[in-house]
Amino acid sequence: MLIDNHQRKINYLRLAVTDRCNLRCNYCMPESGINFSKKDKLLSIDELYQLSKILVEQGITKIRITGGEPFVRKELMVLLRKLANLENLEDISITTNATLIGEHIAELKELGIKNINLSLDSITPETFKKVTRRDQFETVYGNLIKLIQEDFNVKVNFIALDGQNTGDIIPILEDLTRHYPVSVRFLEEMPFNGGSKNFQTIKWNHKAIYNHIASHYPNIEKLSSEETSTSVNYKIEGFEGSFGIIPSFTRNFCGSCNRLRVTATGDVITCLYASADRNIREILRAENSEENIKNEILKAVGSRAKDGFEAEAQNKNYYENSMTSIGG
């Protein structure tokens, strides 16, 4: 079992399989993109599995596959097949932009992978194209509906961007949660945009998002959530689905954080706002890797920041990071 220096149990791994993405969302990276990692710097599929196996032995029970966009990575399904047979791993989930998932939906279902977080920052093709800089709305929306029809547990992540997509907050609730058993989660914008902009405050914080929704719907019920949930969840009377608000910039959920991140290049990140604690790629490739990896993970977990604000204070260059390189 992994227990950090603040007595928080760490049982959830966010594992990035690539830093590449086929979209260019303007809140994530500059239009020209970022300097993506060379192939030899990326953990191989076998190394990703080996690392996952070691961490499960240390008490990780849930692995979320992230990127970049995970399905850009060749042989991703090979990794997922291996993970699906990993004893004591209770849940495998995926965060995706849903541009490439369509052909894999049937096999994902066969493997028992049911939890999909799908990034969708607009419910209109025009706004989607402006935000992502790509014309992929119909593909994404079509795959979203397919996932719903195949009974996946779908959570839609919508980042509230001032001046860009907040006019879609009510329409996406009407389009999706009124008719389908999905959760639309509205996230505060975060500063991990590859250095394309710098900000210390945001207009659309969790209170503003809730007040905007509440002004349209008088009957909103607050739902109970797991202690480790980053989302405060609600249900609108008469709607099939629900909505949540994630205060990712406000950071009022840190006290129960149970997450560990490993990037596609082997950086260990103990907080989204922290710099990489250490890199384990070369350790993983050397002799006696299992024992050495376990020791490195214990050291990382044993020196976590208390919360995102403490991590930010220790990480002066965090604005330079892109979410696609951090691993979501």
Salt bridges, closest charged atoms under 4 A:
ASP4 OD2 - ARG8 NE 2.66
ASP4 OD2 - ARG304 NH1 2.78
ASP19 OD1 - ARG20 NH1 3.57
GLU47 OE2 - ARG285 NE 2.87
GLU57 OE2 - LYS53 NZ 3.15
GLU57 OE1 - LYS294 NZ 3.30
GLU107 OE2 - ARG81 NE 2.49
GLU150 OE1 - LYS109 NZ 2.99
ASP162 OD1 - LYS203 NZ 3.98
GLU174 OE1 - ARG178 NE 2.61
GLU189 OE2 - LYS197 NZ 2.74
ASP277 OD1 - ARG278 NE 2.32
GLU282 OE2 - ARG281 NE 3.20
GLU282 OE2 - ARG285 NH1 4.00
GLU290 OE2 - LYS294 NZ 3.56
GLU296 OE1 - ARG278 NH1 2.94
GLU296 OE2 - LYS299 NZ 3.55
GLU312 OE1 - ARG251 NH1 2.68
